[in-house]
């Protein structure tokens, strides 16, 4: 049941973020004289539609995988009044990048809210204003369970927070480790919280001389809380996460390129290193199935703070990815338009369709590969 709730919640959030992205395109397009023919939530086949007073056809579609906006004369070569193609280069730039800006602003707003209620500290140099920052330690949390160990046998789950252990408070991970050693081989009561509800379970710790006695990976999140400086913290932190995302993408591409190149080497140790690089790439990437089937359910169990934080990071990632010069994405469309402007060549409808089709098929190929990897991880 928890998995289904997590997947449903994740699907709603992903659709919301994509719809907000497309809404940015639609609003800026209309303000720059481009006719918006249709604004759709989900993808066809169409389930329901209505013509709005402003002339835009609003539709709800059966495939809940995001949304879209259809502009009149979307090809760069279109020249009729109200066509996207008839807009100036600056107007096209604003229209194409409006979705990127919208997703970035959504991320900044969510991180601003978290700066007030409790923003997870995940970057070593994460921005705060010392005079207006309080640091809050969250309860010790189970991050991983070892099969057939006491924690799993007792019914504890990833995301559970440990309140008391063997009758003692648990202020830190080290305190819990010390308590397991002190009670090695003994039955103990564990008071834990799951979804805001406290429960108690009795288990017997292992008495091994080496290895885990409890059988769980442990973590403890640190939150920062601000008041008047929250908007500043939200904006600056969004900038930090933007840079961190770009660095992560750079490392990902570097590992992939070096892995593929080193695989051609006749040396066994070199090919082994290549396999490690490719494995790192596989473990670092998650597609829709991985996000919906694993990441969102974990965040939902961890509570509202983690869920809002994840939503902000995904919105930011959508902004960064769409800004990259990849054909079929917003940044790619802008790059192609700019390239033909600089080269003073005409971007015909046929040329544009070929470029965007190749980019789209490449992206779909990557989605298929990532989806296969996601399914492999799940099963």
VOBA-1610 file (N, C-alpha, C; in pm, whole numbers, padded with zeros to 5 digits, always signed):
BEGIN
Unk+00083-00121+00000Unk+00000+00000+00000Unk+00086+00126+00000Unk+00193+00126+00083Unk+00283+00241+00089Unk+00348+00268-00047Unk+00383+00157-00117Unk+00446+00170-00248Unk+00349+00235-00346Unk+00222+00194-00343Unk+00122+00249-00435Unk+00099+00397-00407Unk+00090+00432-00277Unk+00072+00573-00239Unk+00192+00656-00286Unk+00313+00603-00266Unk+00434+00674-00308Unk+00439+00695-00458Unk+00402+00592-00535Unk+00403+00601-00681Unk+00299+00702-00729Unk+00178+00696-00671Unk+00070+00789-00710Unk+00110+00933-00679Unk+00167+00953-00561Unk+00210+01087-00521Unk+00321+01138-00613Unk+00416+01050-00645Unk+00524+01087-00735Unk+00474+01123-00872Unk+00375+01048-00922Unk+00319+01075-01055Unk+00251+01211-01057Unk+00177+01242-00951Unk+00110+01372-00943Unk+00212+01486-00943Unk+00319+01468-00866Unk+00422+01573-00857Unk+00494+01591-00990Unk+00530+01481-01056Unk+00599+01491-01185Unk+00511+01559-01289Unk+00383+01521-01294Unk+00291+01584-01388Unk+00278+01734-01357Unk+00267+01768-01229Unk+00257+01909-01189Unk+00378+01988-01236Unk+00498+01935-01216Unk+00620+02007-01253Unk+00630+02027-01404Unk+00590+01925-01481Unk+00594+01938-01627Unk+00487+02036-01674Unk+00367+02029-01615Unk+00259+02120-01653Unk+00298+02265-01623Unk+00360+02287-01509Unk+00407+02422-01475Unk+00510+02470-01577Unk+00599+02379-01617Unk+00699+02411-01719Unk+00631+02455-01849Unk+00533+02378-01894Unk+00463+02410-02018Unk+00380+02538-02004Unk+00326+02562-01885Unk+00250+02684-01861Unk+00339+02807-01879Unk+00465+02795-01838Unk+00559+02905-01860Unk+00574+02937-02007Unk+00587+02832-02091Unk+00595+02853-02236Unk+00469+02924-02287Unk+00352+02874-02243Unk+00225+02926-02295Unk+00205+03073-02260Unk+00233+03110-02134Unk+00212+03248-02090Unk+00302+03344-02166Unk+00431+03311-02177Unk+00525+03398-02246Unk+00495+03404-02395Unk+00452+03293-02454Unk+00417+03292-02596Unk+00302+03388-02623Unk+00196+03381-02543Unk+00081+03470-02562Unk+00120+03617-02543Unk+00207+03643-02445Unk+00249+03782-02421Unk+00335+03837-02535Unk+00389+03748-02616Unk+00473+03790-02729Unk+00402+03771-02863Unk+00270+03763-02859Unk+00192+03763-02982Unk+00181+03630-03053Unk+00224+03521-02991Unk+00214+03389-03053Unk+00085+03322-03007Unk+00011+03265-03100Unk-00117+03202-03070Unk-00093+03064-03006Unk-00153+03042-02888Unk-00148+02911-02822Unk-00273+02835-02864Unk-00255+02729-02941Unk-00370+02654-02992Unk-00426+02556-02888Unk-00336+02489-02813Unk-00383+02390-02716Unk-00286+02381-02598Unk-00345+02366-02480Unk-00266+02338-02361Unk-00319+02207-02303Unk-00234+02105-02298Unk-00279+01973-02256Unk-00211+01924-02130Unk-00290+01861-02044Unk-00238+01791-01927Unk-00240+01643-01960Unk-00122+01578-01953Unk-00110+01441-02000Unk-00090+01440-02151Unk-00077+01321-02208Unk-00058+01307-02352Unk-00172+01225-02413Unk-00203+01254-02542Unk-00314+01185-02609Unk-00297+01033-02602Unk-00414+00961-02612Unk-00545+01007-02661Unk-00618+01098-02563Unk-00698+01187-02621Unk-00768+01289-02544Unk-00885+01229-02467Unk-00899+01270-02341Unk-01011+01225-02259Unk-01121+01330-02252Unk-01082+01458-02246Unk-01179+01566-02234Unk-01112+01695-02277Unk-01192+01787-02334Unk-01136+01916-02376Unk-01243+02025-02371Unk-01197+02148-02360Unk-01288+02262-02358Unk-01216+02385-02414Unk-01286+02460-02497Unk-01232+02584-02553Unk-01249+02695-02451Unk-01138+02754-02408Unk-01144+02861-02308Unk-01181+02993-02373Unk-01215+03093-02291Unk-01256+03224-02342Unk-01145+03292-02422Unk-01019+03262-02385Unk-00906+03324-02456Unk-00873+03252-02587Unk-00953+03152-02623Unk-00931+03082-02750Unk-00842+02959-02742Unk-00784+02932-02626Unk-00696+02816-02608Unk-00780+02691-02580Unk-00748+02583-02649Unk-00815+02456-02623Unk-00744+02389-02505Unk-00817+02371-02395Unk-00760+02304-02277Unk-00805+02158-02281Unk-00708+02065-02269Unk-00742+01923-02278Unk-00681+01841-02164Unk-00757+01739-02125Unk-00707+01639-02032Unk-00691+01510-02111Unk-00575+01447-02098Unk-00543+01331-02182Unk-00517+01207-02097Unk-00528+01091-02160Unk-00526+00965-02086Unk-00389+00925-02034Unk-00281+00965-02099Unk-00147+00922-02055Unk-00091+01025-01957Unk-00090+00996-01827Unk-00048+01094-01725Unk+00103+01103-01714Unk+00167+01152-01821Unk+00314+01155-01823Unk+00368+01296-01836Unk+00286+01395-01804Unk+00335+01532-01813Unk+00230+01622-01875Unk+00269+01698-01977Unk+00178+01788-02043Unk+00245+01850-02163Unk+00172+01933-02237Unk+00229+01993-02357Unk+00155+02122-02390Unk+00220+02207-02469Unk+00157+02326-02523Unk+00182+02326-02674Unk+00077+02352-02750Unk+00086+02354-02896Unk+00070+02496-02944Unk+00175+02546-03008Unk+00175+02683-03059Unk+00143+02683-03208Unk+00087+02791-03253Unk+00059+02805-03397Unk+00190+02826-03472Unk+00208+02752-03580Unk+00328+02770-03663Unk+00456+02748-03585Unk+00472+02629-03527Unk+00586+02603-03438Unk+00720+02596-03510Unk+00720+02578-03641Unk+00848+02571-03713Unk+00909+02709-03728Unk+01040+02716-03726Unk+01111+02843-03733Unk+01083+02916-03864Unk+01048+02840-03967Unk+01026+02900-04099Unk+00885+02954-04116Unk+00793+02926-04023Unk+00656+02976-04033Unk+00656+03128-04028Unk+00565+03191-04104Unk+00574+03338-04115Unk+00440+03410-04104Unk+00331+03337-04080Unk+00201+03402-04069Unk+00187+03474-03936Unk+00093+03567-03928Unk+00071+03641-03805Unk+00026+03545-03694Unk+00089+03555-03578Unk+00057+03466-03467Unk+00139+03339-03464Unk+00220+03314-03568Unk+00305+03195-03572Unk+00426+03212-03480Unk+00469+03102-03422Unk+00593+03104-03344Unk+00710+03143-03434Unk+00711+03089-03555Unk+00821+03118-03647Unk+00831+03263-03686Unk+00719+03338-03678Unk+00720+03479-03715Unk+00772+03569-03603Unk+00792+03514-03484Unk+00842+03593-03372Unk+00990+03626-03393Unk+01036+03733-03327Unk+01177+03771-03337Unk+01263+03670-03260Unk+01394+03675-03286Unk+01485+03582-03218Unk+01479+03601-03066Unk+01469+03725-03020Unk+01461+03752-02876Unk+01331+03698-02819Unk+01220+03714-02892Unk+01093+03659-02846Unk+01097+03507-02838Unk+01159+03443-02938Unk+01172+03297-02936Unk+01258+03252-02818Unk+01362+03329-02788Unk+01448+03296-02674Unk+01368+03298-02544Unk+01285+03401-02527Unk+01203+03411-02406Unk+01103+03297-02397Unk+01042+03263-02511Unk+00942+03155-02512Unk+01006+03020-02480Unk+01120+02991-02544Unk+01186+02862-02524Unk+01240+02844-02384Unk+01291+02952-02326Unk+01353+02940-02194Unk+01257+02969-02079Unk+01130+03001-02112Unk+01032+03032-02007Unk+01007+02912-01917Unk+01003+02792-01976Unk+00982+02671-01897Unk+01096+02646-01800Unk+01218+02670-01847Unk+01338+02654-01763Unk+01331+02749-01643Unk+01299+02875-01671Unk+01290+02975-01564Unk+01180+02940-01465Unk+01066+02892-01517Unk+00954+02857-01429Unk+00992+02745-01334Unk+01055+02639-01385Unk+01097+02528-01299Unk+01201+02574-01197Unk+01290+02664-01237Unk+01392+02714-01145Unk+01326+02795-01033Unk+01227+02878-01069Unk+01157+02960-00970Unk+01079+02871-00873Unk+01015+02766-00925Unk+00942+02672-00838Unk+01038+02610-00737Unk+01156+02568-00784Unk+01256+02511-00693Unk+01296+02612-00586Unk+01319+02738-00627Unk+01360+02841-00532Unk+01251+02868-00429Unk+01124+02868-00472Unk+01013+02891-00380Unk+01002+02777-00278Unk+01014+02653-00326Unk+01004+02538-00235Unk+01120+02537-00135Unk+01240+02570-00181Unk+01355+02574-00090Unk+01344+02691+00009Unk+01277+02797-00033Unk+01253+02910+00058Unk+01159+02867+00171Unk+01053+02794+00134Unk+00960+02742+00236Unk+01033+02649+00332Unk+01118+02562+00278Unk+01194+02470+00363Unk+01295+02543+00450Unk+01345+02656+00400Unk+01440+02735+00481Unk+01374+02782+00610Unk+01241+02797+00608Unk+01167+02837+00728Unk+01134+02715+00814Unk+01082+02609+00750Unk+01034+02492+00825Unk+01144+02391+00858Unk+01254+02395+00783Unk+01364+02300+00804Unk+01419+02251+00672Unk+01534+02303+00633Unk+01596+02268+00505Unk+01706+02165+00527Unk+01697+02047+00464Unk+01802+01946+00480Unk+01939+01999+00436Unk+02039+01973+00516Unk+02176+02016+00483Unk+02246+01900+00414Unk+02264+01911+00283Unk+02325+01802+00205Unk+02455+01843+00137Unk+02478+01973+00122Unk+02603+02020+00063Unk+02698+02061+00174Unk+02827+02030+00160Unk+02922+02064+00267Unk+02933+02214+00293Unk+02914+02294+00186Unk+02924+02440+00202Unk+02789+02507+00179Unk+02682+02437+00216Unk+02547+02490+00191Unk+02527+02625+00259Unk+02471+02719+00183Unk+02461+02859+00227Unk+02364+02877+00344Unk+02407+02953+00440Unk+02320+02999+00549Unk+02370+03136+00595Unk+02284+03209+00662Unk+02325+03333+00728Unk+02332+03303+00877Unk+02452+03297+00928Unk+02477+03247+01064Unk+02391+03314+01170Unk+02371+03445+01157Unk+02297+03518+01260Unk+02147+03487+01259Unk+02100+03419+01152Unk+01957+03388+01142Unk+01936+03239+01108Unk+02021+03156+01165Unk+02012+03013+01135Unk+02018+02930+01262Unk+01922+02840+01274Unk+01922+02743+01384Unk+01941+02605+01323Unk+02030+02525+01381Unk+02057+02391+01331Unk+01981+02290+01415Unk+01904+02206+01346Unk+01819+02106+01413Unk+01863+01966+01369Unk+01888+01880+01468Unk+01922+01740+01440Unk+01795+01656+01440Unk+01767+01587+01330Unk+01652+01498+01323Unk+01683+01366+01393Unk+01580+01288+01429Unk+01605+01158+01493Unk+01686+01065+01404Unk+01752+00969+01467Unk+01829+00869+01392Unk+01733+00788+01305Unk+01770+00768+01181Unk+01682+00705+01082Unk+01745+00578+01025Unk+01661+00478+00999Unk+01708+00356+00933Unk+01715+00382+00783Unk+01833+00369+00726Unk+01852+00394+00583Unk+01865+00267+00502Unk+01894+00155+00567Unk+01913+00028+00497Unk+01895-00086+00596Unk+01838-00198+00549Unk+01819-00315+00635Unk+01895-00434+00579Unk+01958-00509+00666Unk+02031-00629+00627Unk+01938-00750+00639Unk+01930-00833+00537Unk+01839-00949+00539Unk+01871-01043+00655Unk+01765-01091+00720Unk+01774-01191+00827Unk+01848-01142+00952Unk+01854-01012+00970Unk+01912-00955+01091Unk+01798-00908+01182Unk+01825-00880+01310Unk+01719-00846+01405Unk+01625-00734+01360Unk+01679-00627+01303Unk+01596-00513+01266Unk+01491-00554+01162Unk+01533-00626+01060Unk+01438-00669+00957Unk+01339-00772+01011Unk+01388-00868+01089Unk+01299-00971+01144Unk+01191-00911+01234Unk+01224-00800+01299Unk+01128-00736+01390Unk+01024-00652+01316Unk+01042-00634+01183Unk+00945-00559+01105Unk+00978-00413+01085Unk+01098-00371+01125Unk+01139-00232+01101Unk+01161-00212+00951Unk+01143-00087+00905Unk+01155-00057+00763Unk+01245+00064+00740Unk+01296+00075+00618Unk+01375+00193+00581Unk+01289+00317+00598Unk+01345+00421+00656Unk+01271+00544+00679Unk+01218+00556+00822Unk+01213+00444+00896Unk+01171+00450+01037Unk+01274+00530+01117Unk+01226+00609+01212Unk+01318+00683+01299Unk+01314+00621+01439Unk+01431+00607+01498Unk+01444+00544+01630Unk+01432+00650+01739Unk+01331+00636+01825Unk+01307+00733+01933Unk+01380+00692+02060Unk+01360+00565+02102Unk+01427+00512+02221Unk+01473+00371+02192Unk+01585+00333+02253Unk+01644+00201+02230Unk+01689+00145+02365Unk+01634+00033+02404Unk+01668-00030+02533Unk+01642+00066+02649Unk+01534+00144+02637Unk+01497+00235+02745Unk+01573+00365+02748Unk+01662+00387+02650Unk+01745+00507+02648Unk+01710+00594+02527Unk+01725+00726+02544Unk+01708+00818+02432Unk+01821+00798+02331Unk+01794+00831+02204Unk+01893+00810+02098Unk+01921+00944+02030Unk+02012+01025+02086Unk+02038+01157+02029Unk+02122+01155+01903Unk+02196+01046+01879Unk+02286+01042+01763Unk+02305+00898+01717Unk+02362+00884+01597Unk+02392+00750+01543Unk+02491+00678+01633Unk+02593+00750+01679Unk+02695+00687+01764Unk+02634+00639+01896Unk+02537+00714+01949Unk+02472+00673+02073Unk+02399+00541+02055Unk+02335+00523+01937Unk+02264+00399+01910Unk+02362+00283+01894Unk+02473+00308+01827Unk+02575+00205+01810Unk+02629+00161+01946Unk+02653+00259+02033Unk+02704+00227+02168Unk+02602+00143+02246Unk+02474+00174+02230Unk+02370+00099+02302Unk+02359-00045+02251Unk+02379-00064+02120Unk+02374-00202+02067Unk+02491-00284+02123Unk+02607-00222+02137Unk+02724-00293+02193Unk+02702-00326+02341Unk+02641-00230+02410Unk+02617-00248+02553Unk+02516-00361+02581Unk+02423-00381+02486Unk+02318-00482+02503Unk+02335-00602+02410Unk+02458-00626+02369Unk+02486-00734+02274Unk+02426-00866+02321Unk+02349-00931+02234Unk+02290-01061+02265Unk+02167-01056+02353Unk+02123-00936+02393Unk+02010-00923+02484Unk+01882-00881+02410Unk+01765-00914+02465Unk+01639-00862+02410Unk+01622-00716+02451Unk+01580-00631+02357Unk+01563-00488+02386Unk+01432-00439+02324Unk+01376-00335+02384Unk+01258-00269+02327Unk+01304-00151+02242Unk+01248-00139+02122Unk+01281-00029+02031Unk+01154+00051+02004Unk+01154+00177+02044Unk+01042+00266+02013Unk+01080+00344+01888Unk+00995+00333+01786Unk+01026+00397+01658Unk+00904+00471+01606Unk+00928+00562+01509Unk+00819+00638+01448Unk+00814+00609+01299Unk+00692+00591+01249Unk+00672+00567+01106Unk+00547+00643+01062Unk+00566+00737+00970Unk+00451+00815+00924Unk+00384+00895+01033Unk+00462+00940+01131Unk+00408+01022+01238Unk+00348+00944+01354Unk+00349+00811+01345Unk+00293+00727+01450Unk+00404+00650+01520Unk+00406+00657+01654Unk+00507+00585+01731Unk+00459+00443+01763Unk+00552+00348+01755Unk+00521+00208+01788Unk+00640+00150+01863Unk+00621+00034+01923Unk+00729-00034+01995Unk+00740-00177+01946Unk+00862-00225+01936Unk+00887-00362+01894Unk+01000-00420+01981Unk+00991-00547+02010Unk+01095-00612+02092Unk+01176-00704+02001Unk+01307-00696+02013Unk+01396-00779+01932Unk+01518-00820+02014Unk+01587-00923+01968Unk+01708-00971+02035Unk+01828-00942+01948Unk+01923-00866+02001Unk+02043-00831+01926Unk+02132-00953+01907Unk+02208-00950+01799Unk+02303-01059+01776Unk+02419-01046+01875Unk+02492-01155+01890Unk+02605-01154+01984Unk+02737-01181+01914Unk+02740-01156+01781Unk+02862-01181+01703Unk+02977-01094+01754Unk+03098-01146+01742Unk+03216-01068+01780Unk+03248-00961+01676Unk+03213-00989+01550Unk+03234-00892+01443Unk+03103-00874+01367Unk+03090-00761+01297Unk+02970-00738+01217Unk+02862-00665+01295Unk+02751-00641+01228Unk+02641-00565+01287Unk+02563-00648+01387Unk+02525-00586+01497Unk+02442-00653+01598Unk+02294-00625+01575Unk+02266-00509+01517Unk+02128-00463+01495Unk+02082-00495+01352Unk+02174-00480+01256Unk+02144-00514+01117Unk+02076-00403+01040Unk+02117-00278+01062Unk+02056-00166+00990Unk+02158-00058+00964Unk+02148+00003+00844Unk+02225+00122+00816Unk+02156+00240+00882Unk+02232+00332+00938Unk+02175+00442+01015Unk+02219+00577+00960Unk+02130+00673+00968Unk+02164+00808+00925Unk+02091+00910+01010Unk+02137+01032+01004Unk+02074+01139+01082Unk+02083+01269+01004Unk+01968+01319+00962Unk+01966+01440+00881Unk+01978+01564+00969Unk+02047+01662+00913Unk+02062+01791+00981Unk+01982+01895+00904Unk+01898+01969+00974Unk+01816+02072+00911Unk+01860+02210+00958Unk+01844+02309+00870Unk+01870+02447+00909Unk+01739+02526+00898Unk+01711+02608+00998Unk+01589+02688+01000Unk+01624+02836+01003Unk+01556+02915+00920Unk+01581+03059+00912Unk+01450+03133+00924Unk+01457+03267+00941Unk+01335+03349+00947Unk+01340+03454+00835Unk+01389+03573+00865Unk+01390+03680+00766Unk+01480+03651+00646Unk+01580+03565+00666Unk+01675+03538+00557Unk+01632+03422+00467Unk+01512+03365+00494Unk+01468+03248+00418Unk+01467+03269+00266Unk+01414+03383+00214Unk+01416+03402+00068Unk+01558+03406+00011Unk+01651+03468+00086Unk+01789+03474+00040Unk+01849+03334+00039Unk+01826+03259+00147Unk+01877+03122+00157Unk+01818+03036+00045Unk+01687+03052+00019Unk+01622+02973-00085Unk+01682+02998-00222Unk+01704+03124-00257Unk+01757+03158-00390Unk+01904+03116-00403Unk+01985+03148-00303Unk+02127+03113-00311Unk+02147+02962-00311Unk+02069+02891-00229Unk+02079+02745-00224Unk+02038+02683-00358Unk+01936+02740-00422Unk+01896+02692-00554Unk+02011+02708-00653Unk+02082+02820-00643Unk+02200+02841-00728Unk+02308+02737-00699Unk+02329+02706-00571Unk+02429+02605-00536Unk+02391+02467-00590Unk+02264+02432-00579Unk+02219+02302-00630Unk+02224+02297-00783Unk+02203+02413-00847Unk+02216+02420-00993Unk+02359+02384-01035Unk+02455+02445-00967Unk+02595+02418-00997Unk+02631+02273-00966Unk+02581+02222-00854Unk+02608+02083-00816Unk+02548+01986-00919Unk+02430+02021-00972Unk+02367+01937-01074Unk+02450+01935-01202Unk+02499+02052-01242Unk+02584+02060-01362Unk+02713+01981-01343Unk+02772+01990-01224Unk+02893+01912-01195Unk+02864+01763-01200Unk+02749+01723-01145Unk+02712+01582-01148Unk+02692+01532-01289Unk+02629+01613-01375Unk+02612+01575-01515Unk+02747+01564-01585Unk+02838+01658-01553Unk+02971+01653-01613Unk+03045+01525-01574Unk+03040+01489-01446Unk+03104+01365-01400Unk+03040+01242-01465Unk+02909+01247-01482Unk+02836+01136-01543Unk+02880+01114-01687Unk+02886+01224-01763Unk+02929+01216-01903Unk+03075+01172-01910Unk+03159+01223-01818Unk+03300+01185-01816Unk+03319+01037-01789Unk+03245+00983-01691Unk+03254+00840-01661Unk+03205+00754-01776Unk+03098+00800-01842Unk+03044+00724-01955Unk+03143+00723-02071Unk+03199+00841-02104Unk+03293+00850-02215Unk+03419+00768-02188Unk+03476+00782-02068Unk+03598+00707-02036Unk+03570+00558-02030Unk+03452+00521-01980Unk+03417+00379-01973Unk+03407+00316-02108Unk+03340+00384-02201Unk+03326+00331-02337Unk+03460+00326-02408Unk+03544+00427-02387Unk+03675+00431-02454Unk+03769+00324-02400Unk+03771+00309-02266Unk+03861+00213-02205Unk+03821+00068-02232Unk+03694+00047-02267Unk+03648-00088-02299Unk+03719-00143-02423Unk+03771-00053-02506Unk+03839-00095-02629Unk+03982-00139-02603Unk+04032-00116-02483Unk+04171-00149-02452Unk+04191-00301-02443Unk+04305-00351-02491Unk+04333-00495-02481Unk+04375-00536-02339Unk+04406-00436-02255Unk+04451-00466-02119Unk+04333-00499-02029Unk+04341-00612-01957Unk+04231-00658-01873Unk+04201-00562-01759Unk+04307-00510-01694Unk+04287-00419-01582Unk+04220-00288-01627Unk+04256-00243-01748Unk+04194-00122-01802Unk+04047-00144-01830Unk+04014-00261-01886Unk+03873-00292-01913Unk+03795-00306-01783Unk+03862-00355-01678Unk+03798-00365-01547Unk+03764-00227-01493Unk+03858-00133-01510Unk+03835+00005-01468Unk+03720+00066-01547Unk+03713+00032-01676Unk+03603+00081-01761Unk+03469+00030-01711Unk+03465-00094-01672Unk+03340-00153-01621Unk+03294-00081-01494Unk+03392-00044-01408Unk+03358+00029-01285Unk+03297+00164-01319Unk+03356+00233-01419Unk+03303+00364-01460Unk+03161+00352-01513Unk+03137+00249-01596Unk+03004+00229-01653Unk+02903+00190-01545Unk+02950+00111-01447Unk+02862+00073-01337Unk+02822+00196-01255Unk+02918+00288-01235Unk+02891+00412-01164Unk+02784+00493-01235Unk+02793+00496-01369Unk+02694+00568-01449Unk+02557+00506-01428Unk+02549+00373-01435Unk+02422+00304-01418Unk+02360+00326-01283Unk+02442+00331-01179Unk+02390+00351-01044Unk+02350+00496-01018Unk+02407+00589-01097Unk+02381+00731-01075Unk+02256+00781-01146Unk+02208+00705-01244Unk+02098+00751-01328Unk+01969+00680-01289Unk+01862+00756-01282Unk+01729+00698-01258Unk+01630+00760-01354Unk+01547+00677-01415Unk+01442+00722-01506Unk+01309+00727-01434Unk+01198+00742-01511Unk+01065+00752-01449Unk+01032+00635-01357Unk+01066+00512-01398Unk+01034+00396-01315Unk+01114+00399-01185Unk+01242+00434-01194Unk+01325+00442-01074Unk+01278+00550-00979Unk+01239+00666-01036Unk+01193+00777-00953Unk+01060+00743-00886Unk+00966+00687-00966Unk+00834+00657-00912Unk+00835+00533-00823Unk+00914+00431-00863Unk+00910+00304-00791Unk+00998+00297-00669Unk+01099+00384-00661Unk+01193+00375-00550Unk+01207+00507-00474Unk+01241+00614-00547Unk+01277+00740-00482Unk+01158+00805-00413Unk+01044+00816-00484Unk+00928+00881-00423Unk+00871+00801-00306Unk+00857+00667-00315Unk+00811+00594-00197Unk+00900+00613-00075Unk+01033+00618-00096Unk+01125+00641+00015Unk+01105+00780+00074Unk+01089+00880-00013Unk+01069+01017+00034Unk+00935+01031+00107Unk+00833+00961+00057Unk+00701+00967+00121Unk+00706+00909+00262Unk+00783+00799+00278Unk+00798+00740+00411Unk+00877+00832+00504Unk+00972+00907+00447Unk+01058+00994+00528Unk+00985+01118+00578Unk+00871+01152+00515Unk+00792+01264+00565Unk+00785+01382+00469Unk+00703+01482+00503Unk+00678+01597+00414Unk+00804+01675+00377Unk+00895+01693+00473Unk+01016+01771+00444Unk+01096+01709+00331Unk+01118+01578+00339Unk+01196+01510+00235Unk+01123+01511+00102Unk+00991+01501+00106Unk+00911+01499-00017Unk+00916+01635-00087Unk+00903+01742-00011Unk+00910+01877-00069Unk+01051+01903-00122Unk+01151+01859-00047Unk+01291+01876-00091Unk+01315+01802-00223Unk+01265+01679-00232Unk+01281+01601-00356Unk+01210+01670-00472Unk+01091+01725-00447Unk+01017+01796-00552Unk+01097+01916-00602Unk+01159+01989-00510Unk+01241+02104-00549Unk+01360+02061-00634Unk+01426+01953-00596Unk+01543+01906-00670Unk+01504+01856-00809Unk+01390+01788-00820Unk+01346+01740-00952Unk+01308+01858-01041Unk+01241+01960-00984Unk+01207+02079-01061Unk+01334+02147-01111Unk+01434+02156-01024Unk+01562+02216-01062Unk+01631+02134-01171Unk+01624+02001-01159Unk+01686+01913-01259Unk+01618+01930-01395Unk+01485+01944-01394Unk+01413+01969-01520Unk+01459+02099-01584Unk+01482+02200-01501Unk+01530+02328-01552Unk+01668+02314-01615Unk+01758+02248-01544Unk+01896+02232-01593Unk+01899+02149-01721Unk+01828+02035-01723Unk+01830+01947-01840Unk+01771+02016-01962Unk+01662+02092-01944Unk+01600+02159-02058Unk+01682+02278-02107Unk+01774+02326-02027Unk+01859+02437-02070Unk+01979+02390-02152Unk+02008+02260-02147Unk+02124+02207-02221Unk+02098+02205-02371Unk+02203+02222-02452Unk+02185+02226-02599Unk+02165+02087-02660Unk+02059+02019-02616Unk+02027+01885-02666Unk+01906+01896-02757Unk+01917+01857-02885Unk+01803+01865-02977Unk+01679+01799-02918Unk+01563+01858-02944Unk+01433+01812-02896Unk+01399+01871-02759Unk+01500+01923-02687Unk+01473+01994-02562Unk+01478+02145-02588Unk+01432+02223-02491Unk+01423+02368-02512Unk+01557+02431-02548Unk+01661+02395-02471Unk+01793+02449-02498Unk+01845+02408-02634Unk+01813+02286-02676Unk+01855+02237-02808Unk+01786+02312-02920Unk+01657+02337-02903Unk+01583+02413-03006Unk+01639+02554-03019Unk+01670+02616-02903Unk+01727+02750-02908Unk+01865+02747-02974Unk+01946+02648-02941Unk+02081+02637-02996Unk+02077+02622-03148Unk+01986+02537-03198Unk+01974+02517-03343Unk+01932+02647-03410Unk+01834+02715-03351Unk+01788+02843-03407Unk+01901+02944-03411Unk+01976+02955-03300Unk+02087+03050-03292Unk+02197+03015-03392Unk+02225+02885-03406Unk+02331+02840-03497Unk+02300+02880-03640Unk+02176+02861-03682Unk+02139+02896-03819Unk+02135+03046-03837Unk+02103+03119-03731Unk+02105+03266-03740Unk+02248+03316-03762Unk+02342+03260-03683Unk+02481+03303-03692Unk+02541+03265-03828Unk+02507+03145-03877Unk+02560+03098-04006Unk+02486+03160-04124Unk+02379+03234-04095Unk+02297+03301-04197Unk+02240+03202-04299Unk+02206+03083-04249Unk+02141+02983-04334Unk+01994+02973-04293Unk+01911+02935-04389Unk+01769+02924-04361Unk+01739+02790-04291Unk+01669+02798-04180Unk+01628+02677-04108Unk+01490+02636-04161Unk+01490+02554-04266Unk+01365+02513-04327Unk+01290+02416-04237Unk+01163+02398-04268Unk+01080+02306-04190Unk+01136+02165-04195Unk+01182+02124-04314Unk+01235+01989-04331Unk+01363+01969-04249Unk+01454+02067-04252Unk+01578+02058-04176Unk+01550+02051-04026Unk+01461+02139-03981Unk+01430+02143-03838Unk+01369+02011-03792Unk+01279+01955-03873Unk+01215+01829-03837Unk+01317+01715-03829Unk+01413+01713-03922Unk+01515+01608-03920Unk+01601+01619-03793Unk+01644+01742-03761Unk+01730+01762-03644Unk+01655+01723-03516Unk+01531+01771-03503Unk+01454+01741-03382Unk+01418+01593-03372Unk+01393+01530-03488Unk+01360+01387-03486Unk+01478+01304-03440Unk+01598+01336-03490Unk+01718+01263-03447Unk+01740+01282-03297Unk+01724+01407-03250Unk+01739+01433-03107Unk+01636+01359-03024Unk+01511+01358-03072Unk+01404+01291-02999Unk+01428+01140-02991Unk+01466+01080-03103Unk+01491+00936-03105Unk+01609+00899-03015Unk+01711+00986-03012Unk+01825+00962-02923Unk+01781+00964-02777Unk+01699+01065-02742Unk+01649+01074-02605Unk+01563+00954-02569Unk+01477+00911-02663Unk+01392+00795-02638Unk+01476+00668-02618Unk+01586+00659-02694Unk+01676+00545-02677Unk+01738+00542-02538Unk+01778+00662-02491Unk+01834+00671-02356Unk+01729+00639-02251Unk+01605+00684-02273Unk+01497+00655-02179Unk+01473+00505-02170Unk+01476+00438-02285Unk+01457+00292-02287Unk+01567+00222-02209Unk+01693+00262-02232Unk+01807+00201-02162Unk+01797+00225-02012Unk+01763+00348-01973Unk+01752+00380-01830Unk+01636+00304-01767Unk+01526+00290-01843Unk+01411+00216-01792Unk+01447+00070-01768Unk+01522+00010-01861Unk+01568-00128-01842Unk+01654-00139-01716Unk+01742-00041-01697Unk+01828-00039-01577Unk+01743-00026-01451Unk+01639+00060-01457Unk+01549+00079-01342Unk+01478-00051-01306Unk+01427-00119-01408Unk+01354-00245-01385Unk+01449-00349-01325Unk+01573-00351-01374Unk+01673-00445-01320Unk+01699-00418-01173Unk+01710-00289-01136Unk+01734-00254-00996Unk+01617-00295-00908Unk+01493-00278-00960Unk+01374-00309-00881Unk+01359-00459-00856Unk+01395-00540-00956Unk+01373-00684-00943Unk+01500-00765-00923
//
